[in-house]
């Protein structure tokens, strides 16, 4: 009789990989810290909204060299849209992003629910819910709303992103390929 042992879940592997990548980032001369848990009363660094009061993916960015003095925490955002708008604006001012983290919907249990006439996605503020943009695929221009309108939804597993796009519309692309036009305010 075969004795089958269930291996680690995909979530455990992804969480372990994210932790190792975060630790590896911290080991590169201590330049970049990992993601942090966003406090319930924290405001978006781009638009000022209270992050926990709005649905959808959220983000964090650390900046190298040009970060305001004394700022140890990353800039935190109510949406993927605000994360990229802030990054693009700061890059124009000569700031260099050291690391950007977004909600990883492959690593969390999420829900898409109806609010009014819109489908909205749950938000996740715990540090373990974030992954670096370099490893994420996003779904853009779908039918799910976040804090700033149509959500740009990140996944560490591209198959999860493709499945989400099939169900809720939109197209997939690497998170690092997001251009200013996608997040422009009008």
C-alpha positions, 0 to 999 in steps of 0.5 A, spaced: 500 500 500 502 506 498 503 511 503 502 518 500 504 525 504 501 531 501 506 536 500 506 543 501 501 548 499 502 553 493 500 558 498 506 555 503 511 555 497 509 562 495 509 565 502 516 562 503 519 564 496 516 571 498 519 571 505 526 569 502 526 574 497 524 579 502 530 577 506 535 576 500 533 584 499 535 586 506 541 582 505 544 586 499 547 591 504 541 593 508 538 597 502 531 595 502 527 593 507 521 588 506 513 590 506 510 592 512 503 591 515 499 598 513 496 600 519 488 601 520 488 609 520 494 610 515 493 615 509 495 614 502 501 618 500 498 619 493 491 621 494 490 622 502 485 617 503 485 612 509 487 606 506 483 601 510 477 604 508 477 602 501 477 596 497 482 592 492 489 592 492 494 596 495 501 598 495 508 600 498 514 603 495 521 605 498 525 610 495 533 610 494 537 616 496 532 621 495 527 619 500 525 625 505 530 624 511 528 620 517 523 616 513 524 609 515 517 606 513 515 605 505 510 610 502 503 606 502 498 607 498 490 605 497 491 602 490 495 600 485 494 606 481 496 611 486 502 606 487 504 607 480 502 615 480 506 616 486 512 612 483 512 616 476 511 623 479 517 621 484 521 618 478 520 625 475 523 629 481 529 624 480 527 619 486 529 612 485 525 606 487 528 601 491 522 596 492 515 596 490 510 591 493 503 590 491 498 586 494 499 579 491 492 576 490 495 569 489 497 569 496 491 571 500 484 568 500 480 574 497 473 575 495 469 579 489 463 582 492 458 587 489 457 594 492 451 598 489 452 596 481 460 595 482 464 588 483 469 590 488 475 586 491 477 585 498 483 589 501 489 585 505 494 590 509 498 585 512 505 585 510 505 577 508 500 579 503 505 583 499 510 581 493 515 585 490 513 588 483 518 584 479 515 577 480 508 579 479 503 579 473 497 584 473 490 584 470 488 591 468 482 594 465 477 589 468 471 589 471 473 589 478 473 596 482 478 598 487 479 604 491 481 609 485 476 606 480 478 600 475 483 595 479 489 593 477 490 586 480 497 583 482 498 576 482 505 572 483 502 566 479 501 568 472 495 562 471 491 565 477 492 572 473 489 569 467 484 565 470 482 572 474 482 576 467 477 570 464 472 571 469 472 579 470 475 581 464 481 585 462 488 583 460 495 581 463 501 584 463 508 584 468 507 589 473 514 592 471 511 594 464 505 598 467 506 605 463 504 612 466 498 612 461 495 606 464 494 610 471 493 617 468 488 621 472 484 623 466 
